[in-house]
């Protein structure tokens, strides 16, 4: 009996040793842009050890010029911050990207111009210089908006501005930019710079789509369901903490990105704390009608051809 107890204790000790020394699964997450408060929950999960609790080791990287999703397709990264519009066009083009969670429930982005630019309507975009990142998605949305307002998309001068922000761009000859209200919109108020802002979700209900989202490829999801669940469990905790503790979450983000303006980060975090989950039952959940309505809107303007299957483009199955 004593010998059996010793064996059991030895086996228990061995199993504990192996559990403690088991290598964490290494995962790379690539952002969509420079660090901002859309990403706070990702860094909170890192700082609070939520990834480690799930047995994963996460490296957060900046996107290349080709965009974060390109690293998913090459296998260099396993997860990326993306957008519903990117995934919609990708799926229609045969690229197997899938959204796993909505970082923010409602579209808080739109077009913005300094008040001095004289842009008061979409038709005023004519003969103006638009500063963008060179995505076909931007062209598609702008074409649709101009068609709706009776304007001519071909009269807009499209200027790639890379990572230049709204304020720098509009000081260097750019008239309007696509911004996030929770970042550049907040910053404009803090800088006392009057802007004219056109929120997409107020233009048409179909434009209240998910942006940003967390995405992966179909093949990675199919081969690694446990890893996907572990990652999303940690990330969910990070965003839930950011929602309930915006100031502390903002300070955590500043620890990882000390170059950011502290006043802006904390003000932005207060704004987004109400937007992460908003009216959803829990963080990350997506509705099929949101995916379908946006695709129908694009199709109505001749911007999507063929049948879009919304259920292939997103899933809530891996959320905790």
Protein Blocks (a to p, Z undefined) as FASTA:
>chain_A
ZZmmmmmmmmmmmmmmmmmmpccdddddddfbdcdfklmmmmmmmmnommmmnopacddd
dddfkojklmmmnomambdcddfklmmmmmmnopacddfbdfbfbdcbdcdddfklopab
fklmgopacddehiaklmmmmmmmmmmnopafklpccddekjacfklmmmnopabdcddf
klmmmmmmmnopacddddfklmpmklmccdddddddfklmmmmmmlmmmmmmmmmmmmmm
mmmmmmlmmmmmmmmmmmbcfklmmmmmmmmmmmmnmmafbehiacfklmmmmmmmmmmn
opagcjddfklmpcfklpZZ
